[in-house]
Amino acid sequence: MVEKVTFSDFQKLDIRVGEIIRAEEFPEARKPALKLWVNFENEIGIKKSSAQIKDNYKCTELIGRRVLAVVNFAPRQIGKFMSEILVLGVPDKNKQVILIVPDEDVPVGGKVY
């Protein structure tokens, strides 16, 4: 059973729209992953993330894509790479990650509520 959370628990998460500005292979990762640099503009700026999305995405097609990410997680060291945010996704029918993206052209840095 999934644990219930309150609305105030949800409000602790800072989920924002970011734009991927750089993507690289991450061959040192234990599971297939890509390194992402995501721009949130304003006070957040550019943050890095390790994302296990290599099965469904190529680095070149990610540039300019808007994604949703949790920007207030504590950074995590993944190999020699510091992941500062959690880019959000859901599993496809093969249990590989599909990015959660806005379906309209929304401003970078916008907060989910």
Sine and cosine of phi, psi and omega as CSV:
sin_phi,cos_phi,sin_psi,cos_psi,sin_omega,cos_omega
0.00,0.00,0.63,-0.77,0.01,-1.00
-0.99,0.16,0.73,-0.69,0.01,-1.00
-0.92,0.39,0.70,-0.71,0.06,-1.00
-0.98,0.22,0.61,-0.79,0.08,-1.00
-0.83,-0.56,0.35,-0.94,0.03,-1.00
-1.00,-0.01,0.21,-0.98,0.06,-1.00
-0.88,0.47,-0.59,0.81,0.02,-1.00
-0.92,0.40,-0.51,0.86,0.12,-0.99
-0.89,0.46,-0.72,0.69,0.02,-1.00
-0.86,0.50,-0.65,0.76,-0.04,-1.00
-0.91,0.43,-0.30,0.95,0.05,-1.00
-0.95,0.33,-0.40,0.92,0.02,-1.00
-0.99,0.15,0.75,-0.67,0.07,-1.00
-0.96,-0.27,0.99,-0.11,-0.02,-1.00
-0.97,-0.22,0.82,-0.58,-0.09,-1.00
-0.77,-0.64,0.33,-0.94,0.14,-0.99
-1.00,0.06,0.79,-0.62,0.06,-1.00
-0.78,-0.63,0.32,-0.95,0.04,-1.00
-0.90,-0.44,0.82,-0.57,0.02,-1.00
-0.94,0.34,0.84,-0.54,-0.02,-1.00
-0.94,-0.35,-0.23,0.97,0.00,-1.00
-0.40,-0.92,0.61,-0.79,0.03,-1.00
-0.57,-0.82,0.69,-0.72,-0.01,-1.00
-0.67,-0.74,0.43,-0.90,0.14,-0.99
-0.88,0.47,0.46,-0.89,0.02,-1.00
-0.76,-0.65,0.95,0.32,-0.10,-1.00
-0.91,0.41,-0.35,0.94,0.00,-1.00
-0.98,0.21,-0.25,0.97,-0.02,-1.00
-0.91,0.40,0.55,-0.83,0.01,-1.00
-0.91,0.41,-0.64,0.77,0.07,-1.00
-0.94,-0.34,0.49,-0.87,-0.02,-1.00
-0.81,0.59,0.82,-0.57,-0.08,-1.00
-0.51,-0.86,0.24,-0.97,0.11,-0.99
-0.83,-0.56,0.49,-0.87,0.15,-0.99
-1.00,-0.04,0.76,-0.65,0.00,-1.00
-0.85,-0.53,0.60,-0.80,0.18,-0.98
-0.90,-0.43,0.86,-0.51,-0.13,-0.99
-0.87,-0.49,0.79,-0.62,0.01,-1.00
-1.00,-0.08,0.81,-0.58,0.05,-1.00
-0.93,-0.36,-0.03,1.00,-0.03,-1.00
0.85,0.53,-0.23,-0.97,0.04,-1.00
0.68,0.74,-0.68,-0.73,-0.11,-0.99
-0.96,0.28,-0.31,0.95,-0.05,-1.00
-1.00,0.08,-0.69,0.72,0.03,-1.00
0.96,0.27,-0.54,-0.84,-0.04,-1.00
-0.99,-0.13,0.77,-0.64,0.02,-1.00
-0.81,-0.59,0.42,-0.91,-0.03,-1.00
-0.96,-0.26,0.49,-0.87,0.06,-1.00
-0.52,-0.85,0.61,-0.79,0.20,-0.98
-0.99,-0.10,0.81,-0.58,-0.07,-1.00
-0.77,-0.64,0.77,-0.64,0.02,-1.00
-1.00,0.09,0.93,0.37,-0.07,-1.00
-0.85,-0.53,0.17,0.98,-0.13,-0.99
-0.88,0.48,-0.50,0.87,-0.03,-1.00
-0.93,0.37,-0.46,0.89,-0.06,-1.00
-0.93,-0.38,-0.13,0.99,-0.09,-1.00
-0.68,-0.74,0.58,-0.82,0.14,-0.99
-0.97,-0.25,0.52,-0.86,-0.04,-1.00
-0.80,0.60,-0.70,0.71,-0.10,-1.00
-0.91,0.41,-0.52,0.85,-0.03,-1.00
-0.99,0.14,-0.16,0.99,-0.01,-1.00
-1.00,0.07,-0.41,0.91,-0.06,-1.00
-0.88,0.47,0.79,-0.61,-0.01,-1.00
1.00,0.02,-0.14,0.99,-0.01,-1.00
-0.98,0.22,0.68,-0.74,0.06,-1.00
-1.00,-0.04,0.69,-0.72,-0.05,-1.00
-0.71,-0.71,0.23,-0.97,0.12,-0.99
-0.97,-0.25,0.65,-0.76,-0.02,-1.00
-0.51,-0.86,0.53,-0.85,0.15,-0.99
-0.99,0.11,0.87,-0.50,-0.10,-1.00
-0.98,-0.21,-0.05,1.00,-0.03,-1.00
-0.91,-0.41,0.46,0.89,0.18,-0.98
-0.98,0.19,0.46,-0.89,0.13,-0.99
-0.93,0.38,0.63,-0.77,0.01,-1.00
-0.86,0.51,0.51,-0.86,0.02,-1.00
-0.80,-0.59,0.74,-0.67,0.07,-1.00
-0.99,0.15,0.85,-0.53,0.04,-1.00
-0.85,-0.53,0.98,-0.20,-0.14,-0.99
0.89,0.46,-0.78,-0.62,0.03,-1.00
-1.00,-0.08,0.19,0.98,-0.09,-1.00
-0.91,-0.42,0.73,-0.68,0.03,-1.00
-1.00,-0.10,0.91,-0.41,0.03,-1.00
-1.00,-0.02,0.85,-0.53,-0.12,-0.99
-0.98,-0.22,-0.29,0.96,-0.05,-1.00
-0.68,-0.73,0.23,-0.97,0.10,-1.00
-0.90,-0.44,0.95,-0.32,0.08,-1.00
-0.97,0.24,0.74,-0.68,-0.13,-0.99
-1.00,-0.03,0.59,-0.80,0.04,-1.00
-0.42,-0.91,0.12,-0.99,0.05,-1.00
-0.73,-0.68,0.42,-0.91,-0.01,-1.00
-0.98,0.22,0.61,-0.79,0.13,-0.99
-1.00,0.06,-0.17,-0.99,-0.05,-1.00
-0.90,0.43,-0.33,0.94,0.03,-1.00
-0.99,-0.16,0.18,0.98,0.00,-1.00
0.91,0.42,0.47,0.88,0.09,-1.00
-0.97,-0.24,0.52,-0.85,-0.15,-0.99
-0.96,0.28,0.74,-0.67,0.18,-0.98
-0.92,-0.40,0.79,-0.61,-0.03,-1.00
-0.91,0.41,0.59,-0.81,0.13,-0.99
-1.00,0.04,0.85,-0.53,-0.07,-1.00
-0.76,-0.65,0.49,-0.87,0.10,-1.00
-0.92,0.39,0.56,-0.83,-0.01,-1.00
-1.00,-0.06,0.08,1.00,0.09,-1.00
-0.75,-0.66,0.23,-0.97,0.04,-1.00
-0.98,0.18,0.99,-0.12,-0.02,-1.00
-0.95,-0.31,0.39,-0.92,-0.04,-1.00
-0.92,0.40,0.61,-0.79,0.12,-0.99
-0.90,0.44,0.67,-0.74,0.00,-1.00
1.00,-0.07,-0.17,0.99,0.00,-1.00
-0.86,0.50,0.65,-0.76,-0.04,-1.00
-1.00,-0.06,0.68,-0.73,0.08,-1.00
-0.98,0.22,0.73,-0.69,0.09,-1.00
-0.54,-0.84,0.00,0.00,0.00,0.00
